[in-house]
Amino acid sequence: MARYDRQQRIPQGVALDRDWQQLRVLLVGCGGVGTVLAQSLVRSGVGSLMVVDGDRIRESDLHRQLLYLDEDAKQGRPKADAARAALCRIGGRTLVDALPQMLTPKNAEALFCSHDVVLDATDNIQARSLIDLTAMRTGVGWIHSGAIADRWVAASFLPPGTPCYHCWVAEDPVPGSIGTCETDGVLQISCLAAASAVIRLLTAQMLSTPGDTPRQMTRTIIRGNVEQGESCVELVADPGCTRCGDVATQSTALDQDQRVYLRKLCGIGSVETWLNLDFDEIEIRLGQLQDPGQLHRGATAIRRQDRGGALICYRDGRALVTGDHASDLEEARGLLERWLGADSLCRLP
């Protein structure tokens, strides 16, 4: 389509645009950062976008929440409904839906499982903690964002696993240690910069390909402020983290040169590993199984689901085995070798 011609013309642009059109995004929070994200995603033609927000529009929102009008604030319209109406007026190929509710433990898992990626544009630790936990339980990754005063931050936990959000932010931070828009204010530029950083992380993830060896257990965090600009820092895994810390790392091969990486995440019991295969080869091998289970290829991961749990394989080579399939490291390795072949597993250096 001519509408998306310019993003298709970049190197790898045609393939990226194809994957972008298939991407199903769940956006949690549609305020200062969320409205910018939503508009950017729709204008660039993401496949589908679900906006989840239980708040209503107030006059103090209008200087930075770019989808809303003065009349929306006077009527106190639900943000999700007003956002959907504004996004639909943009047109294009994106399917837009909205849920005027907060994300809760009751609805989170079902919402996650019907999307490829979750974008966090919330404003509180509790919501982000729920997003992080649900991501690890379902295998659906997420990208965090935040803006306050003249500062912004974004961090990708896509794919989910380790390090997790609580390797970085305490589950119970000291009261008053983290400010809010009400206490510290927020500039529009901070919201724009945070949204831009999220799109950068998401695009980089979709362009990623498997490596030959497991990557270091780090995450890249983009943070910045108006005066000093933007920088990237590395978040390193916390072995003692109650969500993703070590339970065991086991080598099951007899030959020292044939060890593979298998790691169990303590908070949820899933097994983490790394694969050498690209997306196409993973889909082919899983599709050739006598019982392929429920097989779905999304824009960020390929998921095989059955009664025993799931195998989720991500674009950058990481994979998670969940449920009963992950109860034992030996069993998890055996399943991986039967489903994908022994050559699929990355060897430890």
C-alpha positions as MATLAB code, in Angstrom:
seq = 'MARYDRQQRIPQGVALDRDWQQLRVLLVGCGGVGTVLAQSLVRSGVGSLMVVDGDRIRESDLHRQLLYLDEDAKQGRPKADAARAALCRIGGRTLVDALPQMLTPKNAEALFCSHDVVLDATDNIQARSLIDLTAMRTGVGWIHSGAIADRWVAASFLPPGTPCYHCWVAEDPVPGSIGTCETDGVLQISCLAAASAVIRLLTAQMLSTPGDTPRQMTRTIIRGNVEQGESCVELVADPGCTRCGDVATQSTALDQDQRVYLRKLCGIGSVETWLNLDFDEIEIRLGQLQDPGQLHRGATAIRRQDRGGALICYRDGRALVTGDHASDLEEARGLLERWLGADSLCRLP';
ca = [
       0.000    0.000    0.000;
       1.257    3.474   -0.872;
       0.391    4.649    2.635;
       3.285    2.593    4.078;
       5.683    2.966    1.158;
       8.335    5.000    2.987;
       8.810    2.506    5.819;
       8.992   -0.325    3.290;
      11.880    1.387    1.460;
      14.395    1.161    4.308;
      16.817   -1.815    4.420;
      14.771   -4.875    5.463;
      11.741   -2.606    5.239;
       9.457   -4.956    3.305;
       9.984   -7.811    5.769;
       9.677   -5.492    8.750;
       6.448   -3.988    7.419;
       5.024   -7.469    6.851;
       5.765   -8.441   10.447;
       4.526   -5.060   11.685;
       1.199   -5.636    9.943;
       0.855   -8.956   11.805;
       1.784   -7.524   15.217;
      -0.953   -7.590   17.873;
      -0.259   -4.942   20.521;
      -1.840   -4.574   23.959;
      -1.348   -1.020   25.256;
      -1.921   -0.690   29.006;
      -2.456    2.955   29.902;
      -3.406    5.732   27.504;
      -2.110    8.910   29.098;
       0.850   11.103   28.223;
       3.039    8.316   26.855;
       0.224    5.973   25.843;
      -1.549    8.425   23.544;
       1.685    9.098   21.657;
       2.387    5.378   21.376;
      -1.134    4.619   20.199;
      -1.051    7.260   17.477;
       2.406    6.190   16.285;
       1.398    2.525   16.117;
      -1.769    3.230   14.157;
      -0.104    5.622   11.721;
       2.642    3.078   11.037;
       0.061    0.361   10.388;
       0.525   -2.123   13.215;
      -1.825   -5.096   12.764;
      -4.076   -4.590   15.779;
      -4.096   -2.413   18.875;
      -6.073   -2.934   22.076;
      -6.107    0.055   24.445;
      -6.762   -0.738   28.110;
      -7.372    2.138   30.527;
     -10.023    2.592   33.215;
      -9.400    6.301   33.812;
     -11.349    9.318   32.576;
     -10.069   12.456   30.849;
      -9.418   15.558   32.943;
      -8.491   19.082   31.916;
      -4.983   18.699   33.365;
      -4.372   15.830   30.897;
      -4.802   17.880   27.756;
      -1.359   19.520   27.545;
       0.340   16.144   26.933;
      -2.277   13.472   26.136;
      -2.433   14.139   22.431;
      -5.522   12.177   21.367;
      -7.988   14.067   23.546;
      -9.949   17.280   23.062;
     -11.322   19.930   25.397;
     -14.810   18.485   24.978;
     -13.581   15.065   26.105;
     -12.347   16.562   29.369;
     -15.567   18.540   29.947;
     -17.591   15.353   29.556;
     -15.140   13.240   31.535;
     -15.091   10.631   28.786;
     -13.308    7.300   29.395;
      -9.803    7.498   27.980;
     -10.036    4.153   26.217;
     -13.245    5.066   24.386;
     -12.031    8.536   23.384;
      -8.706    7.097   22.237;
     -10.405    4.489   20.072;
     -12.591    7.121   18.402;
      -9.591    9.350   17.676;
      -7.463    6.476   16.394;
     -10.198    5.210   14.083;
     -10.363    8.670   12.484;
      -6.717    8.279   11.450;
      -7.663    5.385    9.180;
      -5.249    2.845    7.746;
      -5.005   -0.903    8.179;
      -4.838   -1.166   11.996;
      -7.720   -2.843   13.812;
      -8.350   -0.745   16.933;
     -10.231   -1.867   20.016;
     -10.561   -0.491   23.536;
     -11.348   -1.725   27.023;
     -12.337    1.044   29.484;
     -11.132   -0.951   32.495;
      -7.974   -1.265   34.557;
      -5.690   -4.252   34.098;
      -6.346   -6.662   36.984;
      -5.261  -10.162   38.028;
      -8.643  -11.380   36.749;
      -8.339  -10.091   33.177;
      -4.569   -9.851   32.635;
      -3.760  -13.384   31.498;
      -6.546  -13.592   28.918;
      -5.605  -10.189   27.491;
      -1.932  -11.099   27.259;
      -2.534  -14.435   25.527;
      -4.418  -12.800   22.654;
      -1.545  -10.398   21.861;
       2.083  -10.588   20.750;
       3.498   -7.806   22.906;
       2.375   -5.590   25.794;
       3.355   -1.932   26.027;
       3.283   -0.493   29.534;
       2.291    3.156   29.748;
       0.945    2.976   33.304;
       1.893    5.243   36.184;
       2.303    2.941   39.187;
       4.482    0.111   40.462;
       1.563   -2.219   41.196;
       0.393   -2.240   37.578;
       3.911   -2.829   36.289;
       4.475   -5.637   38.760;
       1.300   -7.322   37.510;
       2.417   -6.865   33.906;
       5.837   -8.371   34.651;
       4.426  -11.396   36.472;
       1.783  -12.046   33.804;
       4.405  -11.749   31.087;
       6.536  -14.461   32.656;
       3.524  -16.716   33.216;
       2.221  -16.397   29.664;
       5.477  -15.902   27.745;
       4.154  -12.658   26.223;
       6.868  -10.005   26.485;
       6.468   -6.351   27.392;
       8.155   -2.974   27.133;
       8.068   -0.568   30.071;
       7.902    3.207   29.704;
       7.607    6.160   32.023;
       7.802    9.950   32.003;
       7.919   12.380   34.901;
       9.030   15.992   35.190;
      11.780   16.449   32.554;
      12.815   12.759   32.590;
      11.872    9.589   30.716;
      12.733    5.891   30.635;
      12.010    2.775   28.569;
      13.101   -0.835   29.057;
      12.291   -3.937   27.046;
      11.366   -7.190   28.782;
      10.632   -8.760   25.418;
      11.055  -11.696   25.564;
      10.184  -12.106   29.243;
      12.486  -13.893   31.646;
      15.614  -12.592   33.283;
      16.536   -9.907   34.198;
      12.987   -8.967   35.114;
      11.457   -5.665   36.171;
      12.068   -6.390   39.854;
      15.780   -6.951   39.265;
      15.645   -3.179   38.732;
      12.797   -1.786   40.853;
      12.001   -3.097   44.324;
       8.626   -4.801   44.720;
       7.916   -2.579   47.738;
       9.780    0.706   47.173;
      10.230    3.185   49.994;
       7.082    5.377   50.192;
       7.652    8.656   48.376;
      10.857    7.461   46.681;
       9.182    7.390   43.272;
       7.411   10.583   42.262;
       4.209   10.993   40.276;
       2.842   13.487   37.779;
       0.765   14.976   40.583;
       3.808   15.544   42.815;
       6.548   16.288   40.268;
       4.656   17.352   37.145;
       5.554   16.211   33.628;
       6.584   17.880   30.380;
       5.156   16.922   27.021;
       8.668   16.370   25.675;
       9.250   13.687   28.324;
       6.200   11.785   27.095;
       7.234   12.106   23.458;
      10.760   10.905   24.230;
       9.538    7.913   26.271;
       7.203    6.831   23.460;
       9.989    7.200   20.894;
      12.271    5.001   23.028;
       9.586    2.296   23.229;
       9.133    2.237   19.441;
      12.918    2.046   19.073;
      13.124   -0.985   21.393;
      10.179   -2.718   19.731;
      11.557   -2.187   16.232;
      15.008   -3.421   17.254;
      13.465   -6.559   18.735;
      11.552   -7.303   15.540;
      14.737   -6.937   13.498;
      16.740   -9.229   15.776;
      17.954  -12.664   14.718;
      19.288  -15.602   16.743;
      22.960  -15.608   17.655;
      25.313  -18.538   17.892;
      25.644  -18.429   21.693;
      23.443  -17.286   24.579;
      23.615  -13.577   25.193;
      24.609  -12.103   28.515;
      21.717  -11.870   30.911;
      21.239   -8.116   30.609;
      18.587   -5.696   29.422;
      19.113   -2.315   27.786;
      17.402    0.569   29.541;
      17.005    3.876   27.699;
      16.791    6.841   30.030;
      17.141   10.569   29.575;
      16.313   14.098   30.612;
      15.895   17.379   28.795;
      19.207   18.901   29.884;
      21.566   15.945   29.373;
      19.845   14.003   26.607;
      19.534   10.236   26.366;
      21.753    7.321   27.340;
      21.600    3.518   27.551;
      22.464    1.513   30.639;
      22.535   -2.247   31.182;
      20.329   -3.973   33.744;
      22.068   -7.100   35.038;
      20.176  -10.089   36.419;
      19.883  -10.379   40.189;
      20.543  -14.046   41.135;
      18.511  -13.546   44.307;
      15.476  -12.023   42.593;
      12.257  -13.605   43.888;
      10.741  -13.482   40.385;
      13.498  -14.675   38.063;
      16.485  -15.689   40.204;
      18.355  -18.983   39.866;
      16.837  -22.231   41.025;
      19.273  -24.385   39.090;
      21.387  -24.349   35.965;
      22.112  -27.837   34.710;
      24.225  -29.425   32.019;
      22.846  -32.786   30.976;
      25.336  -33.943   28.327;
      28.249  -36.203   29.216;
      30.680  -34.468   26.909;
      31.916  -31.166   28.384;
      31.872  -29.640   24.885;
      28.210  -30.502   24.387;
      26.700  -28.683   27.358;
      23.545  -26.661   26.694;
      22.071  -23.706   28.496;
      18.997  -24.532   30.602;
      17.861  -22.356   33.470;
      14.800  -22.493   35.695;
      13.174  -19.218   36.755;
      12.364  -19.474   40.434;
       9.276  -17.268   40.617;
       7.239  -19.058   37.954;
       9.029  -22.364   37.354;
       9.521  -21.891   33.601;
      12.707  -23.126   31.922;
      14.710  -20.659   29.859;
      16.996  -21.664   27.006;
      18.479  -20.344   23.741;
      18.004  -21.684   20.216;
      20.123  -21.574   17.070;
      17.146  -21.747   14.687;
      15.435  -18.945   12.818;
      11.667  -18.414   12.835;
      11.000  -20.249    9.592;
      12.923  -23.347   10.633;
      11.241  -23.442   14.057;
       7.807  -23.280   12.435;
       8.711  -26.032    9.948;
      10.025  -28.402   12.610;
       7.100  -27.871   14.988;
       4.619  -28.236   12.126;
       6.079  -31.612   11.179;
       5.376  -33.150   14.584;
       2.788  -35.904   14.670;
       0.947  -33.846   17.296;
       1.908  -30.193   16.752;
      -0.527  -29.022   19.449;
      -1.900  -25.511   19.066;
       0.713  -23.791   16.926;
       0.685  -20.030   16.380;
       3.271  -17.861   14.678;
       3.025  -14.241   15.754;
       5.161  -11.243   14.903;
       7.424  -11.627   17.950;
       7.216  -15.328   18.875;
       6.119  -18.802   17.833;
       4.018  -20.611   20.443;
       3.279  -24.321   20.714;
       0.596  -25.002   23.341;
      -0.827  -28.256   24.675;
      -2.250  -29.539   27.949;
       1.192  -29.828   29.501;
       2.169  -26.212   28.903;
       3.825  -24.219   26.160;
       7.029  -23.695   24.230;
       7.495  -20.053   23.228;
      10.345  -19.241   20.814;
      11.356  -15.597   20.350;
      12.975  -13.720   17.495;
      16.278  -13.135   19.312;
      16.809  -16.837   20.005;
      15.535  -17.086   23.568;
      12.869  -19.659   24.388;
      10.697  -20.515   27.395;
       9.202  -23.875   28.330;
       6.234  -23.447   30.685;
       3.766  -25.463   32.730;
       4.242  -29.154   33.495;
       6.741  -29.378   30.633;
       9.099  -27.274   32.772;
       8.786  -29.290   35.985;
      12.192  -30.899   35.405;
      15.213  -29.674   33.463;
      15.869  -33.115   31.996;
      12.265  -33.358   30.787;
      12.398  -29.863   29.303;
      15.583  -30.673   27.407;
      14.124  -33.950   26.151;
      11.025  -32.178   24.841;
      13.134  -29.534   23.097;
      15.268  -32.178   21.403;
      12.228  -34.206   20.301;
      10.336  -31.175   19.019;
      13.182  -29.159   17.473;
      16.196  -31.472   17.311;
      19.367  -31.626   19.396;
      21.071  -29.194   16.993;
      18.597  -26.461   17.940;
      20.048  -25.894   21.437;
      22.794  -23.327   22.012;
      25.943  -24.738   23.586;
      27.560  -23.159   26.602;
      30.989  -21.589   25.960;
];
